[in-house]
Amino acid sequence: MNQSKLFFPALLICSLFAVSVAAQDNGLTEEETAAAASDYQQYCALCHGADRQGHVNDHAPSLRSKSLLETSEHRIVENAISYGRLGTPMPGFNEEVGGPMSRAEIRRMISWLRGKAGVSVADLLDVPLDPVLGDVELGAELYARECTDCHGAEGQGVTGTALGNPAMLSLTPDRFLRHAIVNGRQDTEMPAFGGKLSDDEIDALTAFLRSRDTGWAVEKPVYRAPPPPEQWVINPAGEAPAFELKDDMYVMSADLDQALREGKKMVLLDTRVISFWQMVNIEGSVPMPYYTESRDLDKIAESLPNDGTWIVTYCECPRAAAEYVNGQLKQRGFENLAVLWEGIQGWLALGYPVSRGRTEAVEVAN
């Protein structure tokens, strides 16, 4: 599979989506502004503070910071609000996981937060998904020296945000973490380290934080290769699941989890970029990015079982990429196709198990 080339129709879909979101971000009416402010006070002020100052309850971070909100173009903040932070008091507010807000209301509130922080659409920064490579051992030393007073020796949070949360670390790009270290969080006690630490030291500190996404034991990650075609079918000797699909397309997380626990036969396709699969995935899934070129998809299709075996696709947005790949497979004659309704963010927020696309080797002392 060629991972470096884009499948342009899918790219166009994502580009149009980004444009529509951008237009919305700049276009809040007075009525929408008032509604967003009201939502914030109702749902967020208890922990984040009436004036977004943060740390009123449960180590909830400040939402005033420009450096936070200018890096949310890739919906980092949206996903945190929608699906919460498993293992912390931050719940998921998206109605799809039992919360009180629609996705449109969440985006409206993010637009309001950006406006309050002085961030326009033109200010939004691209956050590449490539990993930050650094010396994990050096990063551990820097963390102990520079970060423990505020964030805790084990990332539990003191006056600063709890950084030892696997859900946050697993689903946050390295470049987002690095940007926060370099620029700090304005209007908070988090300083900018860009003028204090060298680039290599900042890379080391970022790599150290990344190493904690499976727990607070520091280990250097060794990335796994995607599974070969002969391992694509999960539970090949099992029976087929009896999915009851929502709108003839969507399988709910609870039903998929039950089928996996019961050893049902299926294929799981992770339609995100492979770097996200490496960070966290549903165990047994096969990375098949939505942008895979048609000729490569034809080759992949030859290795997929076309005998009625269920094929479930999932993504993070929470369904667009998965629906796209689902449609491509349908055009190639596949049946028994389903899309995970909540996406992997919802799957994680609901507490279902995930795996890392890497093994953990070479323990590093604290």
Solvent accessible surface area in square Angstrom, and as a share of the most:
residue,aa,sasa,rsa
1,M,102,0.46
2,N,52,0.27
3,Q,64,0.28
4,S,99,0.64
5,K,84,0.36
6,L,68,0.34
7,F,34,0.14
8,F,140,0.58
9,P,69,0.43
10,A,2,0.02
11,L,56,0.28
12,L,105,0.52
13,I,86,0.44
14,C,54,0.32
15,S,50,0.32
16,L,108,0.54
17,F,74,0.31
18,A,49,0.38
19,V,99,0.57
20,S,64,0.41
21,V,29,0.17
22,A,30,0.23
23,A,69,0.53
24,Q,64,0.28
25,D,18,0.09
26,N,107,0.55
27,G,46,0.44
28,L,44,0.22
29,T,75,0.44
30,E,156,0.70
31,E,144,0.64
32,E,63,0.28
33,T,54,0.31
34,A,63,0.49
35,A,31,0.24
36,A,0,0.00
37,A,30,0.23
38,S,64,0.41
39,D,20,0.10
40,Y,0,0.00
41,Q,88,0.39
42,Q,127,0.57
43,Y,57,0.22
44,C,14,0.09
45,A,16,0.12
46,L,136,0.68
47,C,36,0.21
48,H,18,0.08
49,G,2,0.02
50,A,68,0.53
51,D,74,0.38
52,R,22,0.08
53,Q,75,0.33
54,G,7,0.07
55,H,75,0.34
56,V,72,0.42
57,N,60,0.31
58,D,80,0.42
59,H,75,0.34
60,A,10,0.08
61,P,49,0.31
62,S,7,0.05
63,L,19,0.10
64,R,60,0.22
65,S,1,0.01
66,K,80,0.34
67,S,0,0.00
68,L,23,0.12
69,L,0,0.00
70,E,19,0.09
71,T,3,0.02
72,S,3,0.02
73,E,81,0.36
74,H,74,0.33
75,R,63,0.23
76,I,14,0.07
77,V,10,0.06
78,E,4,0.02
79,N,19,0.10
80,A,17,0.13
81,I,16,0.08
82,S,0,0.00
83,Y,6,0.02
84,G,8,0.08
85,R,43,0.16
86,L,81,0.40
87,G,76,0.73
88,T,47,0.27
89,P,89,0.56
90,M,51,0.23
91,P,73,0.46
92,G,19,0.18
93,F,25,0.11
94,N,1,0.01
95,E,102,0.46
96,E,41,0.18
97,V,26,0.15
98,G,73,0.71
99,G,15,0.15
100,P,74,0.46
101,M,1,0.00
102,S,29,0.19
103,R,37,0.14
104,A,66,0.51
105,E,59,0.27
106,I,0,0.00
107,R,38,0.14
108,R,49,0.18
109,M,1,0.00
110,I,9,0.05
111,S,5,0.03
112,W,25,0.09
113,L,1,0.01
114,R,15,0.05
115,G,52,0.50
116,K,107,0.45
117,A,21,0.16
118,G,56,0.54
119,V,8,0.05
120,S,47,0.30
121,V,34,0.20
122,A,99,0.76
123,D,48,0.25
124,L,26,0.13
125,L,68,0.34
126,D,102,0.53
127,V,5,0.03
128,P,61,0.38
129,L,53,0.26
130,D,64,0.33
131,P,61,0.39
132,V,8,0.05
133,L,139,0.69
134,G,34,0.33
135,D,77,0.40
136,V,8,0.04
137,E,87,0.39
138,L,57,0.28
139,G,0,0.00
140,A,8,0.06
141,E,114,0.51
142,L,2,0.01
143,Y,5,0.02
144,A,64,0.50
145,R,155,0.56
146,E,38,0.17
147,C,13,0.08
148,T,32,0.18
149,D,126,0.65
150,C,45,0.27
151,H,20,0.09
152,G,2,0.02
153,A,68,0.53
154,E,113,0.51
155,G,1,0.01
156,Q,102,0.45
157,G,6,0.06
158,V,73,0.42
159,T,74,0.43
160,G,10,0.10
161,T,44,0.26
162,A,28,0.22
163,L,27,0.14
164,G,28,0.27
165,N,10,0.05
166,P,51,0.32
167,A,8,0.07
168,M,22,0.10
169,L,0,0.00
170,S,1,0.01
171,L,18,0.09
172,T,0,0.00
173,P,5,0.03
174,D,9,0.05
175,R,78,0.28
176,F,18,0.08
177,L,11,0.05
178,R,42,0.15
179,H,35,0.15
180,A,15,0.12
181,I,9,0.05
182,V,41,0.23
183,N,54,0.28
184,G,0,0.00
185,R,39,0.14
186,Q,82,0.36
187,D,99,0.51
188,T,49,0.28
189,E,135,0.61
190,M,48,0.21
191,P,72,0.45
192,A,59,0.46
193,F,14,0.06
194,G,36,0.35
195,G,86,0.83
196,K,130,0.55
197,L,10,0.05
198,S,58,0.38
199,D,100,0.52
200,D,108,0.56
201,E,46,0.21
202,I,3,0.02
203,D,30,0.16
204,A,0,0.00
205,L,3,0.01
206,T,0,0.00
207,A,10,0.08
208,F,3,0.01
209,L,8,0.04
210,R,11,0.04
211,S,4,0.03
212,R,5,0.02
213,D,1,0.00
214,T,62,0.36
215,G,27,0.26
216,W,44,0.15
217,A,61,0.47
218,V,3,0.02
219,E,41,0.18
220,K,72,0.31
221,P,38,0.24
222,V,74,0.42
223,Y,97,0.37
224,R,86,0.31
225,A,82,0.64
226,P,58,0.36
227,P,29,0.18
228,P,50,0.32
229,P,66,0.41
230,E,142,0.64
231,Q,112,0.50
232,W,19,0.07
233,V,36,0.20
234,I,27,0.14
235,N,51,0.26
236,P,95,0.59
237,A,108,0.84
238,G,26,0.25
239,E,127,0.57
240,A,68,0.52
241,P,8,0.05
242,A,100,0.78
243,F,25,0.10
244,E,149,0.67
245,L,46,0.23
246,K,77,0.33
247,D,108,0.56
248,D,131,0.68
249,M,67,0.30
250,Y,28,0.11
251,V,0,0.00
252,M,60,0.27
253,S,0,0.00
254,A,54,0.42
255,D,54,0.28
256,L,0,0.00
257,D,10,0.05
258,Q,84,0.37
259,A,6,0.05
260,L,39,0.20
261,R,172,0.63
262,E,95,0.43
263,G,24,0.23
264,K,40,0.17
265,K,52,0.22
266,M,0,0.00
267,V,0,0.00
268,L,0,0.00
269,L,1,0.00
270,D,0,0.00
271,T,0,0.00
272,R,12,0.04
273,V,31,0.18
274,I,34,0.17
275,S,33,0.22
276,F,33,0.14
277,W,2,0.01
278,Q,26,0.11
279,M,19,0.08
280,V,1,0.00
281,N,1,0.01
282,I,2,0.01
283,E,105,0.47
284,G,30,0.29
285,S,3,0.02
286,V,5,0.03
287,P,2,0.01
288,M,1,0.01
289,P,1,0.00
290,Y,40,0.15
291,Y,18,0.07
292,T,6,0.03
293,E,24,0.11
294,S,45,0.29
295,R,139,0.51
296,D,15,0.08
297,L,8,0.04
298,D,66,0.34
299,K,131,0.56
300,I,15,0.08
301,A,14,0.11
302,E,148,0.66
303,S,49,0.32
304,L,7,0.04
305,P,27,0.17
306,N,89,0.46
307,D,104,0.54
308,G,32,0.31
309,T,11,0.06
310,W,30,0.11
311,I,0,0.00
312,V,0,0.00
313,T,0,0.00
314,Y,0,0.00
315,C,1,0.01
316,E,20,0.09
317,C,29,0.18
318,P,8,0.05
319,R,37,0.14
320,A,59,0.46
321,A,14,0.11
322,A,0,0.00
323,E,59,0.27
324,Y,39,0.15
325,V,4,0.02
326,N,9,0.05
327,G,27,0.26
328,Q,25,0.11
329,L,0,0.00
330,K,141,0.60
331,Q,142,0.63
332,R,61,0.22
333,G,46,0.44
334,F,9,0.04
335,E,127,0.57
336,N,59,0.31
337,L,20,0.10
338,A,0,0.00
339,V,0,0.00
340,L,0,0.00
341,W,41,0.14
342,E,7,0.03
343,G,0,0.00
344,I,1,0.00
345,Q,8,0.03
346,G,0,0.00
347,W,1,0.00
348,L,14,0.07
349,A,25,0.19
350,L,76,0.38
351,G,43,0.42
352,Y,48,0.18
353,P,90,0.56
354,V,38,0.22
355,S,18,0.12
356,R,36,0.13
357,G,0,0.00
358,R,10,0.04
359,T,68,0.40
360,E,58,0.26
361,A,40,0.31
362,V,97,0.56
363,E,137,0.61
364,V,9,0.05
365,A,87,0.67
366,N,147,0.75
